[in-house]
Amino acid sequence: MLRKAGQKGDFLKAKIQLVSALGAIVGSLLAAIVGGVFGRRITCFFLCLTSLGACQWLFNGVHQFDGLFLVVTGLVGCFTASFYGWLPLCFPEIFHASARATGRGLAFDFAWIIAAIGVLHMANLMRFFDGSYPKAGATIALIYILGMALIWLAPETKGCPLPD
């Protein structure tokens, strides 16, 4: 049976997405467990650090599509999506009951706004780096450094009762 043009490319794209999504599932589940064991701040710092490292590895260290590319893509999915398992653990513990839903919603949405700003500037960064998607992606991934610094301003809520 003959394949139509583009079918192999579509299969590879689907494979990459599957590996990334499986990594995201694992990361989201494990982040809540790690946050429960080690505390919220150190877990966030670790998630930012590993996300930064995995993204830099993908954008700067992997130069061809092979098994290593898929492994690193799975790690990027795992670490960058792990915040979806950690945030629901952390945010309710920060906000008082009267503002819990609003605070949690705003905190989640703020992260999406920051991500949108990065996406909107990707074309400018690519132009700046002479069309290099890896250099632009590696630059945007530096946002995790901000998270690594800012988390130390947040309270550690592990073991504390929910605020009324």
C-alpha positions as CSV (number, residue, x, y, z in Angstrom):
1,M,0.0,0.0,0.0
2,L,1.4,3.4,-1.0
3,R,1.5,6.2,1.5
4,K,0.3,9.6,0.5
5,A,2.7,12.5,0.8
6,G,2.7,13.9,4.3
7,Q,1.5,10.7,6.0
8,K,4.9,9.9,7.5
9,G,5.3,13.5,8.7
10,D,1.8,13.4,10.3
11,F,2.7,10.1,12.0
12,L,5.9,11.6,13.4
13,K,4.1,14.7,14.7
14,A,1.5,12.4,16.4
15,K,4.3,10.4,17.9
16,I,6.0,13.5,19.3
17,Q,2.7,14.8,20.7
18,L,2.0,11.4,22.3
19,V,5.4,11.2,24.0
20,S,5.0,14.8,25.2
21,A,1.5,14.1,26.5
22,L,2.5,10.9,28.3
23,G,5.3,12.9,30.0
24,A,2.8,15.6,31.0
25,I,0.5,13.0,32.6
26,V,3.4,11.5,34.6
27,G,4.7,14.9,35.6
28,S,1.3,16.2,36.7
29,L,0.7,13.1,38.9
30,L,4.2,13.1,40.4
31,A,4.4,16.8,41.1
32,A,1.6,16.6,43.7
33,I,3.2,13.7,45.4
34,V,6.6,15.5,45.5
35,G,5.0,18.7,46.7
36,G,3.3,16.8,49.5
37,V,6.6,15.1,50.6
38,F,9.1,17.9,50.2
39,G,7.1,21.1,50.6
40,R,5.6,23.6,48.2
41,R,8.5,26.0,47.7
42,I,11.3,23.5,47.2
43,T,9.1,21.6,44.8
44,C,8.3,24.6,42.8
45,F,12.0,25.5,42.6
46,F,12.8,22.0,41.5
47,L,10.1,22.0,38.9
48,C,11.4,25.3,37.5
49,L,14.9,24.1,37.5
50,T,14.1,20.8,35.8
51,S,11.8,22.5,33.3
52,L,14.6,25.0,32.5
53,G,17.2,22.2,32.1
54,A,15.0,20.0,30.0
55,C,14.0,22.9,27.7
56,Q,17.6,24.0,27.3
57,W,18.6,20.4,26.5
58,L,15.9,20.1,23.9
59,F,16.6,23.4,22.2
60,N,20.4,23.5,22.5
61,G,21.5,19.8,22.8
62,V,19.3,17.8,20.5
63,H,19.9,18.3,16.8
64,Q,18.2,15.5,15.0
65,F,15.0,13.4,15.2
66,D,15.9,10.1,16.9
67,G,15.3,8.2,20.2
68,L,17.1,10.9,22.2
69,F,14.7,13.6,20.8
70,L,11.7,11.6,21.9
71,V,13.2,11.0,25.4
72,V,14.0,14.7,25.9
73,T,10.5,15.6,24.5
74,G,9.0,13.3,27.1
75,L,11.0,15.0,29.8
76,V,10.1,18.4,28.7
77,G,6.4,17.4,28.7
78,C,6.9,15.9,32.2
79,F,8.6,18.8,33.8
80,T,6.8,21.7,32.1
81,A,3.4,20.2,32.7
82,S,4.1,19.2,36.3
83,F,2.9,22.5,37.5
84,Y,-0.6,21.4,36.8
85,G,-0.2,18.8,39.5
86,W,1.6,21.1,41.9
87,L,-0.6,24.3,41.6
88,P,-3.9,22.8,42.7
89,L,-2.0,21.5,45.8
90,C,-0.4,24.9,46.6
91,F,-3.0,27.6,45.7
92,P,-5.8,26.6,48.0
93,E,-3.4,26.8,50.9
94,I,-2.4,30.4,50.1
95,F,-5.8,32.0,49.8
96,H,-8.5,32.5,52.5
97,A,-11.8,30.7,52.0
98,S,-13.6,33.9,50.9
99,A,-11.1,34.5,48.1
100,R,-9.9,30.9,47.4
101,A,-11.6,30.4,44.0
102,T,-10.9,33.8,42.8
103,G,-7.3,33.8,43.9
104,R,-6.7,30.3,42.4
105,G,-8.3,31.3,39.1
106,L,-6.4,34.5,38.8
107,A,-3.1,32.8,39.6
108,F,-3.8,30.1,37.0
109,D,-4.9,32.7,34.4
110,F,-1.8,34.9,35.1
111,A,0.4,32.0,34.1
112,W,-1.5,31.7,30.8
113,I,-1.1,35.4,30.2
114,I,2.7,35.1,30.7
115,A,2.7,32.1,28.3
116,A,0.8,34.1,25.7
117,I,3.2,36.9,25.9
118,G,6.0,34.4,25.2
119,V,4.2,33.0,22.3
120,L,3.5,36.4,20.8
121,H,7.1,37.3,21.0
122,M,8.4,34.1,19.5
123,A,8.4,35.5,15.9
124,N,10.3,38.6,17.1
125,L,12.9,36.4,18.8
126,M,13.2,34.2,15.7
127,R,13.8,37.2,13.6
128,F,16.4,38.4,16.2
129,F,18.1,35.0,16.0
130,D,18.1,34.9,12.2
131,G,15.2,32.4,12.1
132,S,16.5,30.0,14.7
133,Y,13.6,28.4,16.5
134,P,15.9,26.6,19.0
135,K,17.6,29.9,20.0
136,A,14.2,31.6,20.4
137,G,12.7,28.7,22.4
138,A,15.8,28.5,24.6
139,T,15.4,32.2,25.3
140,I,11.7,32.0,26.2
141,A,12.5,29.1,28.5
142,L,14.6,31.4,30.7
143,I,11.3,32.5,32.3
144,Y,11.8,29.6,34.7
145,I,14.6,31.5,36.3
146,L,12.1,34.1,37.4
147,G,9.9,31.4,38.9
148,M,13.0,30.0,40.7
149,A,13.6,33.4,42.3
150,L,10.0,34.4,43.0
151,I,8.9,31.2,44.8
152,W,11.1,32.2,47.8
153,L,8.7,35.2,48.4
154,A,5.7,32.8,48.7
155,P,4.9,31.2,52.1
156,E,5.6,27.5,52.7
157,T,2.2,26.0,53.4
158,K,3.0,22.3,53.8
159,G,1.4,21.1,57.0
160,C,-0.4,24.4,57.6
161,P,-4.2,24.4,58.0
162,L,-6.2,26.1,55.2
163,P,-6.7,29.7,56.0
164,D,-10.4,30.6,56.9
